[in-house]
Amino acid sequence: MIRRSPYTPRVLQAIVDLQGVGVRIGDTPILRKLTLSVSPGEVVGLIGSNGSGKTTLLRVIATLRPPTEGSGTVLGAPLRGTG
């Protein structure tokens, strides 16, 4: 269940929207077909074991690492390197 503050404006556009995003480093798949949508006001946590791709996902969202597949936007700007 997502709880929103009554003071959080409702914006239709997600601040993070990833569709089928994947990242490979060499021949090793790090992320596979990841789909994620985060709206303003939402709080998201990442949990997982070591080496499961948490840092890689954050690097994709921060536009520090381009995905090797899929598409997405961060703050309305398209991710680079997808296709």
N, C-alpha and C positions, 0 to 999 in steps of 0.2 A: 504494500500500500504506500502510495506517495502522498506525503502531507506537504501542503504548501502554506506558506504564511499568507494571511489575508492581505498583506501589503505587497506581496510579490505580483508584479504585473503579469498578466497572461499574454504571452507572445506566441504566435502560432509557429514561428520558425525555430527549429531546434538550434542550440548553440553548437552542438556536435551531432553530426549525422553521418554515420558510416554504413555502407552497404556492400557486403561481400568482400571486405578488406582482408588482404593477405600480405604477409611479409615473408620473404625467403632470404636467408643469408647463405650464399653459396647454394648447395643442394638441400639445405636444411630448412623445412618450413617452420617458421616461428609462430605466425598467426595464420589461421585458415578460415576463410569465409566468415569473418566477424561482422556482425550487424549490431549497431549501437546507436541509440538516439537519446540525447540528453537535452532537456528543455531548461530554460532559465528557471532558477529556484530549486531545481532538483539537486540532491546530494547523492553522489555515487561513490562507492567504495570498491576497490579491487582487492581480491584475495586470491591466493593460489600458492602453490609450491614454488620453490626455487626453479628458475628456468622455464616457467610456464608462459612467459610473454607479457607480464605486467608492465615492465619497463619499456619494452618495445611498443606496446600500445600507447603508453603515455608519450613516447617520442613521436609516434605518428600523429597523435592529437596536437602536440606542440609544434608540428611540422619540422621536426629535426630529422626524421627518417621518412622517406617517401615509401608508400606501400607499393608492392610489386603487382598487386591485382586489386580489383574492386574500385569503388569510387566513394567520395564523401566530401563533406564541407565542414569547415570549422569557422565559426563566426560568419557564416555566409560565403566564405572564400573556398574555392575548390582545392582539394588536396592535389599536390603536384606529384607526378611520377606514376599515376594510376593508369590503368588501361589494359 
